[in-house]
Amino acid sequence: MSDRAPLGGNSGTDGRSGAVDVRTAEAPPSPIAPVPEVPERQRRRVWKRRRGTGRPNVLAGVLATIWLIVVAVPLYFLVSASFRTRADYLSDNPLAPPPEPTLENYATVLTGDFPTYLLNTLIVTIATIAIVVALTVPAAYAVARNAGRIVQRGFSLMLVGLAIPAQAAIIPVYLMITQLRLYDTLLAIILPTAAFAMPVALLVMTNSLRDIPRELYEAQTLDGAGPFKALRHLVLPLAKPAITTVAVFTSLTAWNGFLFPLVLTQSVDTRVLTLGLWDYQGQFGTNVPALLAAVTLSVIPIFVLYLFGRRYLLSGLTAGAGK
């Protein structure tokens, strides 16, 4: 008699080798962790929150309504008065709708030098944003990735610019612009505006890049990516919120700039919107409806920019808040 096991059958073995067939072997059942029981009060609270039947925050609603009124009333007055005539503006209630809306004020603005002022302001704003973003992104990348003493001290020295107002440095800026023969040019406005916007932009960008996990940088290094390749393929896509935030704040600074255009330019060809509004102020009076029409038109581009950038604005402002 042979001691070998019979071939085939349901014995769970392979007739050729005598090994156990893993396909028919059953794995032991894995233990299931018990689900913690949620208290009845907490479940009701979650259910009410999902259905919107929780207790309303009355104080927050009242404060939000007050803030909405404070913001909406001046905007309404601005737009409403721009459709009035000068006689209606002086005689009617300023908060009442215009009795006879007219586009005469907008026609007066658009047929004057307003398009030139708008074009100059757009050039100054776009050029300032390009310079600030192009310089702050690699600088913030160097500060976030390099813990050397020289880099960190340079970063601290750069932040000192936050405490220096433009009014305190206007005379040295004027002397440098005149020595460079840039007086009465758009470049005379662009360069100082970009320089004074750099500290805030660098601070926001650095805090955002510090939020990028170190493991992602190490993965780029293991893949053979150098610093420039990591900056292009890793940092730039992840830094879109910070870049948008920097672009929005820089555009506001350049768009509303008044001191540098006033001191560093003098001709009509280099005049921007903030100086062009003086055209509606005469020696014996001011055409207020036309002035408000020009203000309304000057607000539209920056408002459109905010609408496109508001998705990333909050995340860019809160970057690095948890560190």
Short mmCIF file of the C-alpha atoms (twelve columns), coordinates in Angstrom:
data_MODEL
# 
_entry.id   MODEL 
# 
loop_
_atom_site.group_PDB 
_atom_site.id 
_atom_site.type_symbol 
_atom_site.label_atom_id 
_atom_site.label_alt_id 
_atom_site.label_comp_id 
_atom_site.label_asym_id 
_atom_site.label_seq_id 
_atom_site.Cartn_x 
_atom_site.Cartn_y 
_atom_site.Cartn_z 
_atom_site.pdbx_PDB_model_num 
ATOM 1   C CA . MET A 1   0.000   0.000   0.000   1 
ATOM 2   C CA . SER A 2   1.203   3.473   -0.802  1 
ATOM 3   C CA . ASP A 3   0.990   6.364   1.665   1 
ATOM 4   C CA . ARG A 4   0.468   8.968   -1.079  1 
ATOM 5   C CA . ALA A 5   -2.769  10.959  -1.073  1 
ATOM 6   C CA . PRO A 6   -5.169  10.223  -3.899  1 
ATOM 7   C CA . LEU A 7   -5.147  12.438  -6.935  1 
ATOM 8   C CA . GLY A 8   -7.958  14.981  -7.448  1 
ATOM 9   C CA . GLY A 9   -10.940 15.042  -5.105  1 
ATOM 10  C CA . ASN A 10  -12.073 17.797  -2.771  1 
ATOM 11  C CA . SER A 11  -9.245  17.454  -0.363  1 
ATOM 12  C CA . GLY A 12  -7.958  20.998  -1.104  1 
ATOM 13  C CA . THR A 13  -4.597  19.714  -2.418  1 
ATOM 14  C CA . ASP A 14  -2.991  19.759  -5.822  1 
ATOM 15  C CA . GLY A 15  -2.592  16.278  -7.202  1 
ATOM 16  C CA . ARG A 16  0.694   17.107  -8.906  1 
ATOM 17  C CA . SER A 17  2.593   18.529  -5.964  1 
ATOM 18  C CA . GLY A 18  0.548   17.778  -2.887  1 
ATOM 19  C CA . ALA A 19  0.465   21.502  -1.894  1 
ATOM 20  C CA . VAL A 20  -2.568  23.192  -0.460  1 
ATOM 21  C CA . ASP A 21  -4.687  24.990  -3.051  1 
ATOM 22  C CA . VAL A 22  -4.800  28.621  -1.967  1 
ATOM 23  C CA . ARG A 23  -7.749  29.267  -4.221  1 
ATOM 24  C CA . THR A 24  -10.017 27.088  -2.089  1 
ATOM 25  C CA . ALA A 25  -8.531  28.090  1.252   1 
ATOM 26  C CA . GLU A 26  -10.698 30.500  3.200   1 
ATOM 27  C CA . ALA A 27  -9.098  33.432  5.034   1 
ATOM 28  C CA . PRO A 28  -10.146 33.949  8.633   1 
ATOM 29  C CA . PRO A 29  -12.704 36.702  9.023   1 
ATOM 30  C CA . SER A 30  -11.224 40.061  10.036  1 
ATOM 31  C CA . PRO A 31  -12.502 41.497  13.267  1 
ATOM 32  C CA . ILE A 32  -14.939 44.417  12.810  1 
ATOM 33  C CA . ALA A 33  -14.395 47.360  15.085  1 
ATOM 34  C CA . PRO A 34  -17.500 48.313  16.998  1 
ATOM 35  C CA . VAL A 35  -19.138 51.524  15.810  1 
ATOM 36  C CA . PRO A 36  -19.295 54.048  18.626  1 
ATOM 37  C CA . GLU A 37  -22.815 55.008  19.517  1 
ATOM 38  C CA . VAL A 38  -23.632 58.666  18.942  1 
ATOM 39  C CA . PRO A 39  -25.623 60.297  21.736  1 
ATOM 40  C CA . GLU A 40  -29.229 61.172  20.924  1 
ATOM 41  C CA . ARG A 41  -28.686 64.871  21.670  1 
ATOM 42  C CA . GLN A 42  -25.740 65.100  19.296  1 
ATOM 43  C CA . ARG A 43  -27.667 63.335  16.522  1 
ATOM 44  C CA . ARG A 44  -30.535 65.781  16.878  1 
ATOM 45  C CA . ARG A 45  -28.126 68.687  16.757  1 
ATOM 46  C CA . VAL A 46  -26.522 67.417  13.530  1 
ATOM 47  C CA . TRP A 47  -29.947 66.738  12.023  1 
ATOM 48  C CA . LYS A 48  -31.143 70.260  12.813  1 
ATOM 49  C CA . ARG A 49  -27.955 71.753  11.412  1 
ATOM 50  C CA . ARG A 50  -28.368 69.861  8.145   1 
ATOM 51  C CA . ARG A 51  -32.003 70.891  7.830   1 
ATOM 52  C CA . GLY A 52  -31.212 74.489  8.732   1 
ATOM 53  C CA . THR A 53  -33.523 74.477  11.748  1 
ATOM 54  C CA . GLY A 54  -30.834 75.293  14.298  1 
ATOM 55  C CA . ARG A 55  -30.825 78.430  16.415  1 
ATOM 56  C CA . PRO A 56  -30.034 81.446  14.165  1 
ATOM 57  C CA . ASN A 57  -27.192 83.804  15.003  1 
ATOM 58  C CA . VAL A 58  -29.184 87.016  15.395  1 
ATOM 59  C CA . LEU A 59  -26.202 89.210  16.286  1 
ATOM 60  C CA . ALA A 60  -24.242 88.125  13.207  1 
ATOM 61  C CA . GLY A 61  -27.265 88.775  11.009  1 
ATOM 62  C CA . VAL A 62  -27.759 92.280  12.421  1 
ATOM 63  C CA . LEU A 63  -24.083 93.185  12.036  1 
ATOM 64  C CA . ALA A 64  -23.999 91.810  8.484   1 
ATOM 65  C CA . THR A 65  -27.069 93.853  7.575   1 
ATOM 66  C CA . ILE A 66  -25.547 97.028  9.002   1 
ATOM 67  C CA . TRP A 67  -22.321 96.421  7.109   1 
ATOM 68  C CA . LEU A 68  -24.282 95.795  3.887   1 
ATOM 69  C CA . ILE A 69  -26.091 99.111  4.304   1 
ATOM 70  C CA . VAL A 70  -22.835 100.960 4.996   1 
ATOM 71  C CA . VAL A 71  -21.301 99.568  1.795   1 
ATOM 72  C CA . ALA A 72  -24.363 99.635  -0.467  1 
ATOM 73  C CA . VAL A 73  -25.597 103.180 0.212   1 
ATOM 74  C CA . PRO A 74  -22.444 104.970 -1.078  1 
ATOM 75  C CA . LEU A 75  -22.363 102.728 -4.155  1 
ATOM 76  C CA . TYR A 76  -26.018 103.455 -4.839  1 
ATOM 77  C CA . PHE A 77  -25.421 107.198 -4.462  1 
ATOM 78  C CA . LEU A 78  -22.412 106.994 -6.785  1 
ATOM 79  C CA . VAL A 79  -24.282 105.249 -9.591  1 
ATOM 80  C CA . SER A 80  -27.529 107.154 -9.100  1 
ATOM 81  C CA . ALA A 81  -25.910 110.595 -9.128  1 
ATOM 82  C CA . SER A 82  -23.973 109.774 -12.304 1 
ATOM 83  C CA . PHE A 83  -27.304 109.586 -14.192 1 
ATOM 84  C CA . ARG A 84  -28.512 113.004 -12.991 1 
ATOM 85  C CA . THR A 85  -28.122 116.411 -14.517 1 
ATOM 86  C CA . ARG A 86  -26.346 119.117 -12.597 1 
ATOM 87  C CA . ALA A 87  -29.635 120.835 -11.802 1 
ATOM 88  C CA . ASP A 88  -31.233 117.621 -10.500 1 
ATOM 89  C CA . TYR A 89  -28.179 116.847 -8.403  1 
ATOM 90  C CA . LEU A 90  -28.384 120.216 -6.617  1 
ATOM 91  C CA . SER A 91  -32.143 120.205 -6.068  1 
ATOM 92  C CA . ASP A 92  -33.371 116.620 -5.579  1 
ATOM 93  C CA . ASN A 93  -32.989 114.179 -2.728  1 
ATOM 94  C CA . PRO A 94  -29.608 112.438 -3.217  1 
ATOM 95  C CA . LEU A 95  -31.020 109.027 -2.221  1 
ATOM 96  C CA . ALA A 96  -34.079 109.242 -4.468  1 
ATOM 97  C CA . PRO A 97  -33.957 107.670 -7.939  1 
ATOM 98  C CA . PRO A 98  -33.071 110.154 -10.702 1 
ATOM 99  C CA . PRO A 99  -36.289 111.690 -12.091 1 
ATOM 100 C CA . GLU A 100 -34.947 111.894 -15.643 1 
ATOM 101 C CA . PRO A 101 -31.958 109.535 -16.097 1 
ATOM 102 C CA . THR A 102 -29.475 110.756 -18.660 1 
ATOM 103 C CA . LEU A 103 -26.270 109.448 -20.238 1 
ATOM 104 C CA . GLU A 104 -24.931 112.942 -20.848 1 
ATOM 105 C CA . ASN A 105 -22.356 112.628 -18.080 1 
ATOM 106 C CA . TYR A 106 -20.944 109.389 -19.503 1 
ATOM 107 C CA . ALA A 107 -20.822 110.948 -22.969 1 
ATOM 108 C CA . THR A 108 -18.911 113.899 -21.547 1 
ATOM 109 C CA . VAL A 109 -16.425 111.588 -19.859 1 
ATOM 110 C CA . LEU A 110 -15.860 109.257 -22.813 1 
ATOM 111 C CA . THR A 111 -15.445 112.074 -25.355 1 
ATOM 112 C CA . GLY A 112 -12.758 113.733 -23.258 1 
ATOM 113 C CA . ASP A 113 -9.336  112.490 -22.174 1 
ATOM 114 C CA . PHE A 114 -10.744 109.697 -19.994 1 
ATOM 115 C CA . PRO A 115 -9.777  106.890 -22.467 1 
ATOM 116 C CA . THR A 116 -6.149  108.097 -22.358 1 
ATOM 117 C CA . TYR A 117 -6.158  108.145 -18.573 1 
ATOM 118 C CA . LEU A 118 -7.722  104.675 -18.485 1 
ATOM 119 C CA . LEU A 119 -5.128  103.269 -20.889 1 
ATOM 120 C CA . ASN A 120 -2.242  104.737 -18.881 1 
ATOM 121 C CA . THR A 121 -3.668  103.308 -15.672 1 
ATOM 122 C CA . LEU A 122 -4.055  99.869  -17.256 1 
ATOM 123 C CA . ILE A 123 -0.440  99.944  -18.456 1 
ATOM 124 C CA . VAL A 124 0.844   100.991 -15.032 1 
ATOM 125 C CA . THR A 125 -1.250  98.358  -13.246 1 
ATOM 126 C CA . ILE A 126 -0.389  95.430  -15.544 1 
ATOM 127 C CA . ALA A 127 3.319   96.285  -15.612 1 
ATOM 128 C CA . THR A 128 3.428   96.648  -11.813 1 
ATOM 129 C CA . ILE A 129 1.719   93.272  -11.322 1 
ATOM 130 C CA . ALA A 130 4.113   91.589  -13.755 1 
ATOM 131 C CA . ILE A 131 7.191   92.998  -12.005 1 
ATOM 132 C CA . VAL A 132 5.974   92.160  -8.493  1 
ATOM 133 C CA . VAL A 133 4.923   88.590  -9.335  1 
ATOM 134 C CA . ALA A 134 8.059   87.891  -11.372 1 
ATOM 135 C CA . LEU A 135 10.301  88.964  -8.482  1 
ATOM 136 C CA . THR A 136 8.396   87.750  -5.431  1 
ATOM 137 C CA . VAL A 137 7.741   84.168  -6.581  1 
ATOM 138 C CA . PRO A 138 11.425  83.133  -6.917  1 
ATOM 139 C CA . ALA A 139 12.382  85.241  -3.886  1 
ATOM 140 C CA . ALA A 140 9.704   83.600  -1.743  1 
ATOM 141 C CA . TYR A 141 10.759  80.183  -3.060  1 
ATOM 142 C CA . ALA A 142 14.342  80.871  -1.982  1 
ATOM 143 C CA . VAL A 143 13.226  82.037  1.478   1 
ATOM 144 C CA . ALA A 144 10.896  79.062  1.985   1 
ATOM 145 C CA . ARG A 145 13.459  76.455  0.896   1 
ATOM 146 C CA . ASN A 146 16.656  77.994  2.235   1 
ATOM 147 C CA . ALA A 147 17.170  78.348  5.968   1 
ATOM 148 C CA . GLY A 148 20.546  80.043  5.589   1 
ATOM 149 C CA . ARG A 149 21.386  83.061  7.685   1 
ATOM 150 C CA . ILE A 150 21.999  85.360  4.726   1 
ATOM 151 C CA . VAL A 151 18.684  84.558  3.059   1 
ATOM 152 C CA . GLN A 152 16.671  84.930  6.254   1 
ATOM 153 C CA . ARG A 153 18.354  88.210  7.148   1 
ATOM 154 C CA . GLY A 154 17.659  89.479  3.651   1 
ATOM 155 C CA . PHE A 155 14.028  88.504  4.108   1 
ATOM 156 C CA . SER A 156 13.862  90.350  7.438   1 
ATOM 157 C CA . LEU A 157 15.483  93.403  5.859   1 
ATOM 158 C CA . MET A 158 12.937  93.297  3.051   1 
ATOM 159 C CA . LEU A 159 10.091  93.327  5.549   1 
ATOM 160 C CA . VAL A 160 11.390  96.578  7.024   1 
ATOM 161 C CA . GLY A 161 9.807   98.195  3.983   1 
ATOM 162 C CA . LEU A 162 6.420   97.584  5.598   1 
ATOM 163 C CA . ALA A 163 7.217   100.300 8.137   1 
ATOM 164 C CA . ILE A 164 8.387   102.911 5.593   1 
ATOM 165 C CA . PRO A 165 5.553   104.959 4.041   1 
ATOM 166 C CA . ALA A 166 5.888   106.265 0.525   1 
ATOM 167 C CA . GLN A 167 5.506   109.857 1.739   1 
ATOM 168 C CA . ALA A 168 8.712   109.545 3.770   1 
ATOM 169 C CA . ALA A 169 10.745  108.422 0.742   1 
ATOM 170 C CA . ILE A 170 9.252   110.604 -1.975  1 
ATOM 171 C CA . ILE A 171 12.203  113.024 -2.131  1 
ATOM 172 C CA . PRO A 172 14.865  110.287 -2.626  1 
ATOM 173 C CA . VAL A 173 12.572  108.600 -5.150  1 
ATOM 174 C CA . TYR A 174 12.174  111.883 -7.037  1 
ATOM 175 C CA . LEU A 175 15.936  112.408 -7.137  1 
ATOM 176 C CA . MET A 176 16.585  108.880 -8.413  1 
ATOM 177 C CA . ILE A 177 13.904  109.165 -11.088 1 
ATOM 178 C CA . THR A 178 15.303  112.456 -12.342 1 
ATOM 179 C CA . GLN A 179 18.869  111.088 -12.350 1 
ATOM 180 C CA . LEU A 180 17.692  108.122 -14.427 1 
ATOM 181 C CA . ARG A 181 15.954  110.545 -16.828 1 
ATOM 182 C CA . LEU A 182 12.614  108.827 -16.306 1 
ATOM 183 C CA . TYR A 183 10.671  111.863 -15.132 1 
ATOM 184 C CA . ASP A 184 7.255   112.336 -16.747 1 
ATOM 185 C CA . THR A 185 7.094   108.768 -18.047 1 
ATOM 186 C CA . LEU A 186 4.910   105.839 -17.098 1 
ATOM 187 C CA . LEU A 187 8.007   103.968 -15.987 1 
ATOM 188 C CA . ALA A 188 8.513   106.620 -13.313 1 
ATOM 189 C CA . ILE A 189 5.217   105.487 -11.787 1 
ATOM 190 C CA . ILE A 190 5.673   101.745 -12.340 1 
ATOM 191 C CA . LEU A 191 9.047   101.255 -10.654 1 
ATOM 192 C CA . PRO A 192 8.339   102.998 -7.294  1 
ATOM 193 C CA . THR A 193 4.870   101.459 -7.094  1 
ATOM 194 C CA . ALA A 194 6.292   97.975  -7.609  1 
ATOM 195 C CA . ALA A 195 9.063   98.620  -5.084  1 
ATOM 196 C CA . PHE A 196 6.661   99.647  -2.314  1 
ATOM 197 C CA . ALA A 197 4.319   96.733  -3.090  1 
ATOM 198 C CA . MET A 198 7.117   94.154  -2.816  1 
ATOM 199 C CA . PRO A 199 7.247   93.705  1.015   1 
ATOM 200 C CA . VAL A 200 3.577   92.775  1.385   1 
ATOM 201 C CA . ALA A 201 3.690   90.576  -1.699  1 
ATOM 202 C CA . LEU A 202 6.803   88.775  -0.474  1 
ATOM 203 C CA . LEU A 203 5.269   88.154  2.949   1 
ATOM 204 C CA . VAL A 204 2.070   86.659  1.488   1 
ATOM 205 C CA . MET A 205 3.959   84.547  -1.040  1 
ATOM 206 C CA . THR A 206 6.458   83.206  1.483   1 
ATOM 207 C CA . ASN A 207 3.761   82.122  3.924   1 
ATOM 208 C CA . SER A 208 1.954   80.346  1.115   1 
ATOM 209 C CA . LEU A 209 5.019   78.450  -0.103  1 
ATOM 210 C CA . ARG A 210 5.828   77.361  3.443   1 
ATOM 211 C CA . ASP A 211 2.489   75.536  3.507   1 
ATOM 212 C CA . ILE A 212 3.611   73.192  0.712   1 
ATOM 213 C CA . PRO A 213 4.569   69.845  2.311   1 
ATOM 214 C CA . ARG A 214 8.258   69.038  2.326   1 
ATOM 215 C CA . GLU A 215 7.520   65.555  0.982   1 
ATOM 216 C CA . LEU A 216 6.478   67.071  -2.342  1 
ATOM 217 C CA . TYR A 217 9.827   68.826  -2.671  1 
ATOM 218 C CA . GLU A 218 11.622  65.590  -1.799  1 
ATOM 219 C CA . ALA A 219 9.582   63.703  -4.395  1 
ATOM 220 C CA . GLN A 220 10.592  66.241  -7.025  1 
ATOM 221 C CA . THR A 221 14.240  65.816  -6.027  1 
ATOM 222 C CA . LEU A 222 14.000  62.022  -6.268  1 
ATOM 223 C CA . ASP A 223 12.537  62.388  -9.749  1 
ATOM 224 C CA . GLY A 224 15.640  64.315  -10.776 1 
ATOM 225 C CA . ALA A 225 14.066  67.785  -10.808 1 
ATOM 226 C CA . GLY A 226 16.320  70.717  -10.077 1 
ATOM 227 C CA . PRO A 227 15.289  73.929  -8.298  1 
ATOM 228 C CA . PHE A 228 14.017  75.622  -11.467 1 
ATOM 229 C CA . LYS A 229 12.028  72.582  -12.576 1 
ATOM 230 C CA . ALA A 230 10.491  72.219  -9.120  1 
ATOM 231 C CA . LEU A 231 9.613   75.898  -9.185  1 
ATOM 232 C CA . ARG A 232 7.881   75.500  -12.528 1 
ATOM 233 C CA . HIS A 233 6.067   72.183  -12.062 1 
ATOM 234 C CA . LEU A 234 5.383   72.206  -8.309  1 
ATOM 235 C CA . VAL A 235 5.470   75.684  -6.828  1 
ATOM 236 C CA . LEU A 236 3.658   77.652  -9.519  1 
ATOM 237 C CA . PRO A 237 0.587   75.358  -9.719  1 
ATOM 238 C CA . LEU A 238 0.240   75.199  -5.918  1 
ATOM 239 C CA . ALA A 239 0.861   78.935  -5.433  1 
ATOM 240 C CA . LYS A 240 -2.069  80.127  -7.580  1 
ATOM 241 C CA . PRO A 241 -4.047  81.439  -4.560  1 
ATOM 242 C CA . ALA A 242 -1.072  83.434  -3.302  1 
ATOM 243 C CA . ILE A 243 -0.256  84.750  -6.777  1 
ATOM 244 C CA . THR A 244 -3.865  85.839  -7.234  1 
ATOM 245 C CA . THR A 245 -3.851  87.555  -3.846  1 
ATOM 246 C CA . VAL A 246 -0.639  89.393  -4.677  1 
ATOM 247 C CA . ALA A 247 -2.023  90.394  -8.065  1 
ATOM 248 C CA . VAL A 248 -5.248  91.773  -6.570  1 
ATOM 249 C CA . PHE A 249 -3.536  93.810  -3.853  1 
ATOM 250 C CA . THR A 250 -0.856  95.074  -6.213  1 
ATOM 251 C CA . SER A 251 -3.480  96.103  -8.735  1 
ATOM 252 C CA . LEU A 252 -5.352  98.030  -6.033  1 
ATOM 253 C CA . THR A 253 -2.151  99.808  -5.037  1 
ATOM 254 C CA . ALA A 254 -1.272  100.721 -8.612  1 
ATOM 255 C CA . TRP A 255 -4.824  101.600 -9.651  1 
ATOM 256 C CA . ASN A 256 -5.431  103.924 -6.712  1 
ATOM 257 C CA . GLY A 257 -1.937  105.389 -6.636  1 
ATOM 258 C CA . PHE A 258 -1.893  109.186 -6.339  1 
ATOM 259 C CA . LEU A 259 1.387   110.338 -4.815  1 
ATOM 260 C CA . PHE A 260 3.826   108.994 -7.419  1 
ATOM 261 C CA . PRO A 261 1.780   110.161 -10.447 1 
ATOM 262 C CA . LEU A 262 1.385   113.593 -8.837  1 
ATOM 263 C CA . VAL A 263 5.091   114.111 -8.110  1 
ATOM 264 C CA . LEU A 264 6.747   112.179 -10.944 1 
ATOM 265 C CA . THR A 265 4.580   113.189 -13.928 1 
ATOM 266 C CA . GLN A 266 3.161   116.455 -15.262 1 
ATOM 267 C CA . SER A 267 1.932   116.096 -18.862 1 
ATOM 268 C CA . VAL A 268 -1.506  115.012 -20.025 1 
ATOM 269 C CA . ASP A 269 -0.077  112.067 -21.991 1 
ATOM 270 C CA . THR A 270 1.207   110.404 -18.813 1 
ATOM 271 C CA . ARG A 271 -1.742  111.264 -16.590 1 
ATOM 272 C CA . VAL A 272 -3.612  108.436 -14.856 1 
ATOM 273 C CA . LEU A 273 -7.176  108.200 -13.586 1 
ATOM 274 C CA . THR A 274 -6.519  109.529 -10.090 1 
ATOM 275 C CA . LEU A 275 -5.135  112.745 -11.580 1 
ATOM 276 C CA . GLY A 276 -7.566  112.841 -14.494 1 
ATOM 277 C CA . LEU A 277 -10.502 113.331 -12.140 1 
ATOM 278 C CA . TRP A 278 -9.272  116.876 -11.622 1 
ATOM 279 C CA . ASP A 279 -10.510 117.720 -15.125 1 
ATOM 280 C CA . TYR A 280 -14.069 117.973 -13.798 1 
ATOM 281 C CA . GLN A 281 -13.152 120.505 -11.136 1 
ATOM 282 C CA . GLY A 282 -13.102 124.094 -12.348 1 
ATOM 283 C CA . GLN A 283 -12.137 127.360 -10.731 1 
ATOM 284 C CA . PHE A 284 -15.700 128.283 -9.757  1 
ATOM 285 C CA . GLY A 285 -17.378 124.889 -9.427  1 
ATOM 286 C CA . THR A 286 -17.275 121.136 -9.936  1 
ATOM 287 C CA . ASN A 287 -19.302 119.040 -12.345 1 
ATOM 288 C CA . VAL A 288 -20.182 116.464 -9.708  1 
ATOM 289 C CA . PRO A 289 -22.359 114.150 -11.876 1 
ATOM 290 C CA . ALA A 290 -19.645 113.919 -14.540 1 
ATOM 291 C CA . LEU A 291 -17.043 113.347 -11.841 1 
ATOM 292 C CA . LEU A 292 -19.103 110.507 -10.366 1 
ATOM 293 C CA . ALA A 293 -19.599 109.038 -13.847 1 
ATOM 294 C CA . ALA A 294 -15.810 108.957 -14.286 1 
ATOM 295 C CA . VAL A 295 -15.422 107.358 -10.864 1 
ATOM 296 C CA . THR A 296 -18.024 104.713 -11.776 1 
ATOM 297 C CA . LEU A 297 -16.206 103.851 -14.995 1 
ATOM 298 C CA . SER A 298 -12.872 103.692 -13.192 1 
ATOM 299 C CA . VAL A 299 -14.256 101.249 -10.602 1 
ATOM 300 C CA . ILE A 300 -15.529 98.702  -13.149 1 
ATOM 301 C CA . PRO A 301 -12.146 97.163  -14.222 1 
ATOM 302 C CA . ILE A 302 -10.887 96.641  -10.684 1 
ATOM 303 C CA . PHE A 303 -14.268 95.213  -9.680  1 
ATOM 304 C CA . VAL A 304 -14.125 92.708  -12.539 1 
ATOM 305 C CA . LEU A 305 -10.617 91.704  -11.453 1 
ATOM 306 C CA . TYR A 306 -11.896 91.064  -7.937  1 
ATOM 307 C CA . LEU A 307 -14.748 88.901  -9.248  1 
ATOM 308 C CA . PHE A 308 -12.283 86.643  -11.054 1 
ATOM 309 C CA . GLY A 309 -9.803  86.531  -8.177  1 
ATOM 310 C CA . ARG A 310 -12.112 86.201  -5.179  1 
ATOM 311 C CA . ARG A 311 -11.941 82.383  -5.326  1 
ATOM 312 C CA . TYR A 312 -8.275  82.435  -4.357  1 
ATOM 313 C CA . LEU A 313 -8.225  85.644  -2.341  1 
ATOM 314 C CA . LEU A 314 -9.285  84.226  1.022   1 
ATOM 315 C CA . SER A 315 -7.052  81.149  0.787   1 
ATOM 316 C CA . GLY A 316 -4.107  83.345  -0.152  1 
ATOM 317 C CA . LEU A 317 -4.698  85.697  2.778   1 
ATOM 318 C CA . THR A 318 -4.958  82.838  5.277   1 
ATOM 319 C CA . ALA A 319 -1.837  81.048  3.994   1 
ATOM 320 C CA . GLY A 320 0.530   80.187  6.811   1 
ATOM 321 C CA . ALA A 321 -2.024  81.086  9.495   1 
ATOM 322 C CA . GLY A 322 -1.679  77.699  11.138  1 
ATOM 323 C CA . LYS A 323 2.068   77.881  11.507  1 
# 
